[in-house]
Amino acid sequence: MRWVRYFAPGETSPNYGSLDDAGERIREIKGDLFGAQQPSGRTFALNDVKLLAPIVPPTFYAAGVNYPTHFRTAAEKAGTPVTYPKHIDIGYRAVNALIGNNEAIVVPKDSSGKVQFEGEIVVIIGKRAKHLTEANALDCVFGYTIGNDVSERTWQKSDRTFWRAKNADTFKPMGPWIDTDVNLDALTTVIRVNGVEQSRFATNAMIFGVANTLATITRYLTLVPGDIVWMGTDDPTRDMVPGDTVEVEITGLGVLRNPIVGES
Amino acid sequence: MRWVRYFAPGETSPNYGSLDDAGERIREIKGDLFGAQQPSGRTFALNDVKLLAPIVPPTFYAAGVNYPTHFRTAAEKAGTPVTYPKHIDIGYRAVNALIGNNEAIVVPKDSSGKVQFEGEIVVIIGKRAKHLTEANALDCVFGYTIGNDVSERTWQKSDRTFWRAKNADTFKPMGPWIDTDVNLDALTTVIRVNGVEQSRFATNAMIFGVANTLATITRYLTLVPGDIVWMGTDDPTRDMVPGDTVEVEITGLGVLRNPIVGES
């Protein structure tokens, strides 16, 4: 099942609906995405609604460097054996930065211009969970979507935290929908700028997989329905400039497409 | 006006209410704390309800080292002039960690025991805001409350981020209420463990004040009603152990009191 969050034509309150098998029509629901729900009776063509980021999470988790290329490249440069981190590196992002499919990524006026993409798979939590094991961790997963962890590299280096480097308004495109039927091993992440492929990697080739990450988080923190965990990206990336369009495709899951504009 | 969020006796859905001048009775409201609201007609004795963290924010901001003692001590040790940071250092915390007044701070089983208090004033945002100036920044403030940025120092040193050091469940006591009538310059923060004073500082002696911080944040990020900004603490701090009770008082604002227990 694929779930979309949207503004119906002429409306400004978000609703949820499920997509039909053809991926063309939305059947709207009333109620709780993670609990009791019923059809509202309304349907819309997918093309007629404004898609929104498919969820606004209570807490927005993001894994740090979680794919091997970064560490392999560093080891090659240094002429040393590859060493990987021993534990997943969890961080946070901010909901102000979330935008949906087709919405514009706005480069702030005083940015150096080093604004780069990071295509990621996103885990949507469906059940309250603490002290998960790797064996049962995936039971609390509601579904998956796609995220672009847009990053301003100058600020990422100059600031002690990532607050503006990764959380400036519009820097967290997410969508286009939540897919509840996903085989992680079958997925490939492909990133394109203006239609030209920039990066391609097996989505599940993470250093710390989804089950391991959720088990680690819930050793200390309670996850709740609607929480999201962005799982990191693999190299390479590159600068994007106003006028560009960036696409993060996860094969079989969807394509998240966003234009880049400059702040006016 | 002081606003409390609570469970009424026998209930498990949170409500908001205002405290009377004596601080003894709650007049419950229905509606939006930041918008249209009306009395529900119910009143309760403050002592009869279970107080909750007074807000669950869309985004939970926290300022890093923002008081002078830390920098003065470092400069004295090094025999160099005191230098302060040039910009506020913004980070994030997670809502899973929030608890209310009187709820227990739980020390995780595998903690080293270096669990310390950080008493802070907390800003509650009441209006959507971007591109604030220092002159108009305080117009978006709804009120203030008290926070204890409980920190596990071993994890704070060992991990790349503060995810478990500062966001383990129960590590973010906040409350007891939101006060909308606060004169920042009149406030003193006093921290006690088991009734013995540990730390005392002028609450508004921040390196970066509230107006400056909100102006900096909103240069890049949009604040929305309900967002919270924890403003940092001053030295010293110390370890707390199960059986202790920690109090953060901000004079004229209130006392946030929490017992420490070990994870069972």
Chai-1 contact restraints between the chains, C-beta under 6 A:
chainA,res_idxA,chainB,res_idxB,connection_type,confidence,min_distance_angstrom,max_distance_angstrom,comment,restraint_id
A,P58,B,V95,contact,1.0,0.0,6.0,A-B,restraint_1
A,T59,B,A94,contact,1.0,0.0,6.0,A-B,restraint_2
A,T59,B,V95,contact,1.0,0.0,6.0,A-B,restraint_3
A,D89,B,R160,contact,1.0,0.0,6.0,A-B,restraint_4
A,I90,B,W163,contact,1.0,0.0,6.0,A-B,restraint_5
A,G91,B,T161,contact,1.0,0.0,6.0,A-B,restraint_6
A,Y92,B,Y92,contact,1.0,0.0,6.0,A-B,restraint_7
A,A94,B,T59,contact,1.0,0.0,6.0,A-B,restraint_8
A,V95,B,P58,contact,1.0,0.0,6.0,A-B,restraint_9
A,V95,B,T59,contact,1.0,0.0,6.0,A-B,restraint_10
A,N96,B,T59,contact,1.0,0.0,6.0,A-B,restraint_11
A,N96,B,L221,contact,1.0,0.0,6.0,A-B,restraint_12
A,N96,B,T222,contact,1.0,0.0,6.0,A-B,restraint_13
A,P108,B,Y220,contact,1.0,0.0,6.0,A-B,restraint_14
A,R160,B,D89,contact,1.0,0.0,6.0,A-B,restraint_15
A,T161,B,G91,contact,1.0,0.0,6.0,A-B,restraint_16
A,W163,B,I90,contact,1.0,0.0,6.0,A-B,restraint_17
A,R164,B,Y220,contact,1.0,0.0,6.0,A-B,restraint_18
A,A168,B,Y220,contact,1.0,0.0,6.0,A-B,restraint_19
A,D169,B,L221,contact,1.0,0.0,6.0,A-B,restraint_20
A,D169,B,T222,contact,1.0,0.0,6.0,A-B,restraint_21
A,Y220,B,P108,contact,1.0,0.0,6.0,A-B,restraint_22
A,Y220,B,R164,contact,1.0,0.0,6.0,A-B,restraint_23
A,Y220,B,A168,contact,1.0,0.0,6.0,A-B,restraint_24
A,L221,B,N96,contact,1.0,0.0,6.0,A-B,restraint_25
A,L221,B,D169,contact,1.0,0.0,6.0,A-B,restraint_26
A,T222,B,N96,contact,1.0,0.0,6.0,A-B,restraint_27
A,T222,B,D169,contact,1.0,0.0,6.0,A-B,restraint_28
